[in-house]
Amino acid sequence: MKFPTAYIIIMTKVLEMIVIDSDFDNLNGIYDELKNVFGIDVTLQFYSMFKGQQITFPMTLLDKKYIAKKIKKEYNGKNSKELAKKYGYSERRIREIAKK
């Protein structure tokens, strides 16, 4: 779900007012990690949008269907080893994808 920028700004300001007296060096677990990497503003937005939810991030950034199209386009019958390294698949999996 995408929130309008105005909503995010308002929620960030509300959260800042709620935690204005808090010590940002004592954030809970993942929020402290987010703060250290992205800063307090992004952390507060993240908290506002996802608090209480369990989130799992896929190991791959790109969609599998997109990668399969790229493999089919690039596969020439002899470059499965090269494509396996490039896309993080086994040579066997590259050949399977190319045949589909």
Rosetta blueprint (number, residue, H / E / L):
1 M L
2 K L
3 F L
4 P L
5 T H
6 A H
7 Y H
8 I H
9 I H
10 I H
11 M H
12 T H
13 K H
14 V H
15 L H
16 E H
17 M H
18 I H
19 V L
20 I L
21 D L
22 S L
23 D L
24 F H
25 D H
26 N H
27 L L
28 N L
29 G H
30 I H
31 Y H
32 D H
33 E H
34 L H
35 K H
36 N H
37 V H
38 F H
39 G L
40 I H
41 D H
42 V H
43 T H
44 L H
45 Q H
46 F H
47 Y H
48 S H
49 M H
50 F H
51 K L
52 G L
53 Q L
54 Q L
55 I L
56 T L
57 F L
58 P L
59 M L
60 T L
61 L L
62 L L
63 D L
64 K H
65 K H
66 Y H
67 I H
68 A H
69 K H
70 K H
71 I H
72 K H
73 K H
74 E H
75 Y L
76 N L
77 G L
78 K L
79 N L
80 S H
81 K H
82 E H
83 L H
84 A H
85 K H
86 K H
87 Y H
88 G L
89 Y L
90 S L
91 E H
92 R H
93 R H
94 I H
95 R H
96 E H
97 I H
98 A H
99 K H
100 K L
